[in-house]
Amino acid sequence: MAVSLARIVISVEDLDRSLAFYEGVLGFGVTWRGDAVVRLRSGDLEVMLHERETVPSQRAVAVSFTVDDVDAATDAAVAAGADVLDPPDDQPWGERQSVLTDPDGHVVCLVKPLA
């Protein structure tokens, strides 16, 4: 059986606030919007924001997004309501990475391979 990633669904409390992060900071484009759901896409990756009660946890699954500039994206994320858990730093596995919580408290990593 072959398995592939269909989409990442993220529970959010406020669609517009979360769009400022996922669309405004990470560059996802809106492909469809309903009353409580927004579908976003960047290349082959789809993210769905679902407005509903959310209980974030730092022990949950963390999603890593590749960005052009980890430092600039981290600054933009903070301006959009994210909190920094680990500031941008070069990692021994070959990436520059920052670890944030998005506006709803979900753990998100911003990464760029070191060249």
N, C-alpha and C positions, 0 to 999 in steps of 0.2 A: 504494500500500500504506500503510495506517495503522499506526502503531506507538504503543504505549503501554507504560508501565512496569508490569510484572507484579509484581515484588517486588525487594527488595535482599537478596542472600544474603551473609552475613558469616561467615567462618570464625573459629571461636573455640576456644580450648584448654580452657575450663571453662565449661559452660553456666550453672551457678548464678552464677558470678562475673559473667559477661556479662549475665545477667538483672538483676542488681543495678543495672547501668548502663542498659540499654535499657528495662526495665520500671520499675525504681525511680526513675530520674532522668528519663528522657524520657517516661514514662507510657504506653508501649505495653502492650497487654493480650495475654496469652497466649491463642491460639485453638486450639492443638494442641501436644502435646508427645510426642515419641517418645524412644528411647534416645539418639540423637545429634543430633536436630533439634528446634527449637522454632519454631513459627510465631507471630508477634506482629503486631498490627494497631493502627493509630491512624487513624481515619477511613478514607480510601481507600488508605492506604499500608500495605503488608505488608513486614515484615522477617523473614527467616528466619535464625536462628542455627544454624550447622552445626558441631558439635564435631568437629574434625579438626586435623591439623597445620597450622599457619599460619605464614606468613612475611610479616609486615607490612612495608610500605615507605612512606615519606613521598612517594614518587614515584607511588604508586598513585592510584586514583580516591578523592576525598574526598567524603563525603556531608554535606549540610547539612540540619539539622533546625530548623524554626521552633519556638521556645519562647516562653513568656509573659514570662520574665525571664531575659535572658542571664547576668547576674551571679549570680543565685541558682542557676540551672541549672549554671553553671560550678563554683560552690562544691560543689554536690551531686555533680557528676561527679567532682571531685577526691576527695571523701570515698568514692566508689564505686570508686576505683582509676585514674581517668583522670589524665593528665599534661597540663599546659597548655603549648601551643606559643606561642600568642599570646593574651594576656589580653583580656577584653572591651574593645572600643573601637568608637567610631562610625566607620563607613567612608564614603568619599566617594560610593559607589554607593547610599547610603540605607539601610543596615542597621547595627544594632549586632551585632557578631560576636565570638565567641571561637573559637579553633582548638585542638583537643585531640587527644590520642590516647586511644582507648578502652582498657579494661583489657588488650586484646590488641595494642595498638600501632597500630591503624588510625586514620587521620586522620578526625576528625569535626568539623564546624563547627556551632556553635550560633548561630542568627541570629534577629533580630526586626527587622522594618521600622521605620525611624524615622518617627514620626508628625509 
